[in-house]
């Protein structure tokens, strides 16, 4: 795919070194609906590649937006590779197409997303609170977009988490919305999006067992070997919702806006936990007051008894307008609306790609 670059060597003769990429030339942007990039990988000493890389957002390519999508990774991978082959006049063999259909495809990056129902007036305060609760390891992309998961050397190679207002991006994608687009905008205006991006290192170090449970490979002690999550076909048994919320818990998000304990609740704590809570509420660093084991012990007691996390960097207000712990739950996820089914704005799992032009949607 793309122009082939050859080289001649006095000892080895003419051989292929690389191929040019096809698709959009600009550096990838999160808000670019036209973004599609493909190139050949592992080009051997002949005129085709062992591997083809396709980098894009499947829902944007197939339904012209990515406010919602589905969780069938195999279906998405198959559709996108078929789309790449059609767009750039490739002729995959029947065996290659069969491999795509069964999920014999490697993953390099994947985004797990959820839109949570949200009061529009509370989106920016929530993002600001999460920002304040994470003093380091973050990047404020714009006012209503915050990404967590950075270290001294840059972005994590495992995963990051972005909290943002999807409505603002959709407004740019849909400057003159049609009827269905306006419905999408109405949904997006009343929601906050949290997106977890999985990267290459995560895929290489995690696997799934026979029961569909995801493991960090080096911690797995089971008898049967794990299936590698580097391959699409091994995601069939993974509960994506459970994985999303498990990863979400690794970030200091839900504890960014909490309530204060009542006087009666404070009195219901042990003496040690009561003192720790009051020190924390007063802005003190518990790590400077206690050893790590004691901090963990007191924080665990307060959390288990009353649901307040005193390991959070941001202290609670007396009467917060919302409690993130109550909002970041499966029941609060915006579902795919009934009106979307059967329209060009929703590409369901299992739908086959007939022609590339079938997904060229505009103005709906």
C-alpha positions as CSV (number, residue, x, y, z in Angstrom):
1,X,0.0,0.0,0.0
2,X,1.5,3.3,-1.0
3,X,4.5,3.8,-3.2
4,X,7.2,1.2,-2.8
5,X,10.8,2.3,-2.0
6,X,13.5,0.0,-3.4
7,X,17.2,-0.1,-2.8
8,X,20.1,-1.7,-4.7
9,X,23.0,-3.3,-2.9
10,X,26.1,-4.7,-4.6
11,X,25.9,-7.8,-2.5
12,X,22.1,-8.4,-2.3
13,X,20.8,-6.7,-5.4
14,X,17.5,-4.8,-5.5
15,X,15.2,-5.1,-2.5
16,X,12.3,-3.3,-0.9
17,X,12.9,-1.1,2.1
18,X,9.6,0.6,2.9
19,X,6.4,2.0,1.5
20,X,4.8,5.4,1.6
21,X,1.6,5.9,3.7
22,X,-1.7,6.7,2.1
23,X,-4.6,8.7,3.6
24,X,-4.7,12.1,5.3
25,X,-1.2,13.6,5.4
26,X,-1.7,15.9,8.4
27,X,-0.7,14.7,11.9
28,X,-3.6,13.0,13.6
29,X,-6.0,15.2,15.4
30,X,-8.7,14.0,17.7
31,X,-11.4,16.2,16.2
32,X,-10.7,15.5,12.5
33,X,-13.6,13.4,11.2
34,X,-11.8,12.8,7.9
35,X,-8.7,11.2,9.5
36,X,-7.7,7.9,7.9
37,X,-4.2,6.6,7.6
38,X,-2.8,3.4,6.2
39,X,0.5,2.0,5.3
40,X,2.3,-1.3,4.7
41,X,4.4,-2.8,7.5
42,X,7.1,-5.5,7.4
43,X,7.8,-5.1,3.7
44,X,9.9,-8.1,2.6
45,X,12.0,-8.5,-0.5
46,X,8.9,-8.6,-2.8
47,X,6.2,-6.2,-3.8
48,X,3.7,-6.6,-1.0
49,X,3.7,-6.4,2.7
50,X,3.3,-9.0,5.4
51,X,1.2,-6.5,7.4
52,X,-1.1,-3.6,6.8
53,X,-1.6,-0.8,9.4
54,X,-4.9,1.0,9.4
55,X,-5.2,3.9,11.8
56,X,-8.6,5.7,12.1
57,X,-11.7,6.0,14.2
58,X,-14.0,3.2,13.0
59,X,-17.3,4.8,14.0
60,X,-16.3,8.1,12.3
61,X,-15.5,6.2,9.1
62,X,-18.6,4.0,9.2
63,X,-21.3,6.3,10.6
64,X,-19.7,9.8,10.3
65,X,-19.5,10.5,14.0
66,X,-18.2,8.7,17.1
67,X,-20.5,10.0,19.8
68,X,-21.6,6.4,20.3
69,X,-20.5,3.1,18.8
70,X,-20.5,-0.6,19.7
71,X,-18.2,-3.1,21.5
72,X,-17.7,-5.7,18.8
73,X,-14.0,-5.2,18.1
74,X,-13.8,-8.0,15.5
75,X,-16.6,-6.4,13.4
76,X,-14.9,-3.0,13.5
77,X,-11.5,-4.4,12.5
78,X,-13.0,-6.4,9.6
79,X,-15.0,-3.4,8.3
80,X,-12.0,-1.0,8.5
81,X,-9.6,-3.4,6.7
82,X,-12.2,-4.0,4.0
83,X,-12.7,-0.2,3.7
84,X,-8.9,0.4,3.4
85,X,-8.6,-2.3,0.7
86,X,-11.5,-0.8,-1.3
87,X,-10.3,2.8,-1.0
88,X,-6.8,2.1,-2.2
89,X,-7.7,-0.6,-4.8
90,X,-6.1,-3.5,-3.0
91,X,-7.2,-7.1,-3.8
92,X,-7.0,-9.2,-0.6
93,X,-7.1,-13.0,-1.1
94,X,-10.1,-14.9,0.1
95,X,-7.8,-16.3,2.8
96,X,-6.9,-12.8,4.0
97,X,-10.5,-11.7,4.1
98,X,-11.3,-14.8,6.1
99,X,-8.5,-14.0,8.6
100,X,-9.9,-10.4,9.0
101,X,-13.4,-11.8,9.6
102,X,-12.3,-14.2,12.3
103,X,-10.2,-11.5,14.0
104,X,-6.7,-12.5,13.1
105,X,-5.7,-8.9,13.3
106,X,-3.2,-7.2,15.7
107,X,-4.2,-4.2,17.8
108,X,-1.9,-1.2,18.4
109,X,-4.4,1.2,20.0
110,X,-8.0,1.1,21.2
111,X,-10.3,3.7,22.8
112,X,-12.9,2.6,25.4
113,X,-15.5,5.4,25.7
114,X,-18.5,6.3,27.8
115,X,-20.8,9.3,27.7
116,X,-22.3,10.0,31.2
117,X,-25.5,11.9,31.6
118,X,-24.5,15.3,33.0
119,X,-25.9,18.7,33.9
120,X,-24.3,21.0,31.2
121,X,-23.6,23.7,33.8
122,X,-21.5,21.2,35.8
123,X,-19.2,19.9,33.1
124,X,-16.5,22.5,33.5
125,X,-16.7,22.5,37.3
126,X,-16.2,18.7,37.3
127,X,-13.2,18.9,34.9
128,X,-11.7,21.6,37.1
129,X,-12.2,19.5,40.2
130,X,-10.5,16.5,38.5
131,X,-7.7,18.7,37.5
132,X,-7.2,20.0,41.0
133,X,-7.3,16.4,42.4
134,X,-4.4,15.4,40.1
135,X,-1.5,17.8,40.8
136,X,0.8,15.9,38.4
137,X,0.7,13.5,35.5
138,X,-1.8,15.5,33.4
139,X,-2.3,17.6,30.4
140,X,-5.0,20.2,30.0
141,X,-5.6,20.0,26.2
142,X,-8.2,22.9,26.3
143,X,-10.6,24.3,28.8
144,X,-13.0,21.4,28.8
145,X,-10.6,18.6,28.1
146,X,-8.2,17.0,30.6
147,X,-6.0,14.0,30.0
148,X,-4.4,11.9,32.8
149,X,-1.7,9.4,32.5
150,X,1.5,11.3,31.9
151,X,4.9,10.7,33.6
152,X,8.3,12.4,33.6
153,X,9.0,10.9,30.2
154,X,5.7,11.7,28.6
155,X,2.5,9.8,28.0
156,X,2.1,6.3,29.4
157,X,2.7,3.5,27.0
158,X,-0.1,1.5,28.7
159,X,-3.2,3.8,28.9
160,X,-4.4,7.3,29.4
161,X,-7.7,8.8,30.4
162,X,-9.3,11.9,28.9
163,X,-12.3,13.7,30.4
164,X,-13.9,16.1,28.0
165,X,-16.9,17.8,26.6
166,X,-17.7,15.9,23.3
167,X,-20.4,18.5,22.5
168,X,-17.8,21.1,21.6
169,X,-16.1,18.8,19.2
170,X,-19.3,17.7,17.5
171,X,-20.2,21.4,17.0
172,X,-17.0,21.7,14.9
173,X,-17.8,18.5,12.9
174,X,-21.4,19.5,12.3
175,X,-21.5,23.3,11.7
176,X,-24.8,23.0,9.8
177,X,-26.5,20.0,11.5
178,X,-29.2,18.0,9.8
179,X,-32.1,16.5,11.8
180,X,-30.2,13.4,13.0
181,X,-27.1,15.4,13.7
182,X,-29.1,17.8,15.8
183,X,-30.4,14.9,17.9
184,X,-26.7,13.9,18.4
185,X,-25.8,17.4,19.5
186,X,-28.7,17.4,22.0
187,X,-27.5,14.2,23.6
188,X,-23.9,15.4,23.7
189,X,-24.8,18.7,25.3
190,X,-26.2,16.8,28.3
191,X,-23.3,14.4,28.8
192,X,-19.6,14.3,29.8
193,X,-17.3,11.9,28.0
194,X,-14.6,9.9,29.6
195,X,-12.3,8.0,27.2
196,X,-9.6,5.5,28.1
197,X,-7.0,4.9,25.4
198,X,-5.1,1.6,25.4
199,X,-1.7,1.6,23.9
200,X,0.8,-1.0,22.5
201,X,2.5,-1.8,25.8
202,X,-0.8,-2.7,27.5
203,X,-1.7,-5.1,24.7
204,X,1.7,-6.8,24.9
205,X,1.5,-7.3,28.7
206,X,-2.1,-8.4,29.2
207,X,-4.1,-11.5,28.4
208,X,-7.5,-13.1,28.9
209,X,-8.2,-16.4,30.6
210,X,-10.8,-19.0,29.7
211,X,-13.5,-17.2,31.8
212,X,-12.9,-13.9,30.0
213,X,-11.1,-12.2,32.9
214,X,-8.3,-9.9,31.9
215,X,-4.9,-10.3,33.6
216,X,-1.5,-8.6,33.7
217,X,0.4,-11.6,32.3
218,X,3.2,-11.6,34.9
219,X,0.7,-11.9,37.8
220,X,-1.3,-14.8,36.3
221,X,-1.0,-18.2,38.1
222,X,-3.6,-20.2,36.2
223,X,-2.9,-23.6,34.6
224,X,-4.0,-22.8,31.1
225,X,-2.1,-20.1,29.2
226,X,-3.6,-16.7,28.7
227,X,-4.8,-15.6,25.3
228,X,-2.9,-12.6,24.0
229,X,-5.0,-9.4,23.8
230,X,-2.7,-8.2,21.0
231,X,-5.1,-10.1,18.7
232,X,-8.7,-9.1,18.0
233,X,-10.0,-12.6,18.0
234,X,-9.1,-13.0,21.7
235,X,-11.4,-10.2,22.8
236,X,-14.6,-12.1,22.2
237,X,-15.0,-13.2,25.8
238,X,-13.9,-9.9,27.4
239,X,-16.5,-7.8,29.2
240,X,-15.6,-4.4,27.9
241,X,-17.9,-2.6,30.3
242,X,-16.2,-4.3,33.3
243,X,-12.7,-3.6,31.8
244,X,-13.6,0.1,31.3
245,X,-14.7,0.6,34.9
246,X,-11.8,-1.4,36.2
247,X,-9.4,0.9,34.4
248,X,-11.3,4.0,35.4
249,X,-10.8,3.1,39.0
250,X,-7.0,3.4,38.5
251,X,-7.4,7.2,38.1
252,X,-8.2,9.8,40.7
253,X,-11.5,10.9,39.1
254,X,-14.4,9.6,41.2
255,X,-12.9,11.0,44.4
256,X,-12.4,14.5,42.9
257,X,-15.8,15.8,44.1
258,X,-17.0,14.2,47.4
259,X,-19.2,15.2,50.2
260,X,-18.0,16.0,53.7
261,X,-18.9,13.6,56.5
262,X,-21.6,14.7,58.9
263,X,-20.8,15.2,62.6
264,X,-22.4,11.9,63.5
265,X,-20.5,10.1,60.8
266,X,-17.2,11.6,62.1
267,X,-18.0,10.4,65.6
268,X,-18.7,6.9,64.2
269,X,-15.1,6.5,63.1
270,X,-12.3,5.0,65.3
271,X,-10.1,7.5,67.1
272,X,-7.3,7.1,64.6
273,X,-9.5,7.4,61.5
274,X,-11.3,10.4,63.0
275,X,-8.0,12.2,63.6
276,X,-6.8,11.3,60.1
277,X,-10.1,12.5,58.5
278,X,-9.9,15.8,60.3
279,X,-6.3,16.3,59.4
280,X,-7.1,15.6,55.8
281,X,-10.1,17.8,55.7
282,X,-7.9,20.6,57.1
283,X,-5.6,20.3,54.1
284,X,-2.8,18.4,55.8
285,X,-0.7,15.8,53.9
286,X,-1.4,12.5,55.7
287,X,1.9,11.0,54.4
288,X,3.7,13.6,56.6
289,X,1.6,12.6,59.6
290,X,1.5,8.8,59.3
291,X,3.4,5.9,57.9
292,X,2.1,4.4,54.6
293,X,0.4,1.4,56.4
294,X,-1.5,3.7,58.8
295,X,-2.6,6.0,56.0
296,X,-4.0,3.0,54.1
297,X,-5.6,1.6,57.3
298,X,-7.4,4.9,58.1
299,X,-8.4,5.6,54.5
300,X,-9.8,2.1,54.1
301,X,-12.0,2.6,57.2
302,X,-13.4,5.9,56.1
303,X,-14.0,4.6,52.6
304,X,-15.7,1.4,53.7
305,X,-17.9,3.1,56.3
306,X,-19.0,6.2,54.5
307,X,-17.7,6.1,50.9
308,X,-15.3,9.1,51.2
309,X,-11.8,8.7,50.0
310,X,-9.3,10.6,52.2
311,X,-6.4,9.8,49.8
312,X,-7.8,12.3,47.4
313,X,-5.7,15.5,46.8
314,X,-8.8,17.7,46.5
315,X,-10.8,18.3,49.7
316,X,-14.6,18.2,49.6
317,X,-16.9,21.2,49.8
318,X,-19.6,21.3,52.5
319,X,-22.4,21.1,49.9
320,X,-21.1,19.9,46.6
321,X,-23.3,20.4,43.5
322,X,-22.7,16.8,42.5
323,X,-20.9,13.6,43.7
324,X,-18.8,12.0,41.0
325,X,-19.0,8.6,42.6
326,X,-22.8,8.7,42.0
327,X,-22.5,9.7,38.4
328,X,-19.6,7.5,37.1
329,X,-21.6,4.3,37.2
330,X,-22.9,2.0,34.4
331,X,-26.5,3.1,35.0
332,X,-25.7,6.7,34.1
333,X,-24.2,5.9,30.7
334,X,-26.1,7.5,27.8
335,X,-27.6,4.6,25.8
336,X,-27.7,4.4,22.0
337,X,-31.1,6.1,21.3
338,X,-33.9,4.2,19.7
339,X,-34.1,6.7,16.8
340,X,-30.5,5.8,15.7
341,X,-31.2,2.2,14.9
342,X,-31.8,1.6,11.2
343,X,-30.3,5.0,10.2
344,X,-27.0,6.0,8.7
345,X,-25.9,7.4,12.1
346,X,-25.5,4.0,13.7
347,X,-23.4,1.2,12.2
348,X,-24.4,-1.9,14.2
349,X,-22.1,-4.9,15.0
350,X,-22.0,-7.5,12.3
351,X,-23.1,-5.2,9.5
352,X,-21.1,-6.0,6.3
353,X,-19.3,-3.4,4.2
354,X,-20.5,-3.6,0.6
355,X,-18.8,-0.7,-1.1
356,X,-16.6,2.1,0.3
357,X,-19.1,4.7,-1.0
358,X,-21.7,3.2,1.3
359,X,-20.1,5.0,4.2
360,X,-19.7,8.4,2.5
361,X,-22.4,10.1,4.6
362,X,-23.1,13.8,4.7
363,X,-25.8,16.2,5.7
364,X,-28.1,13.8,7.4
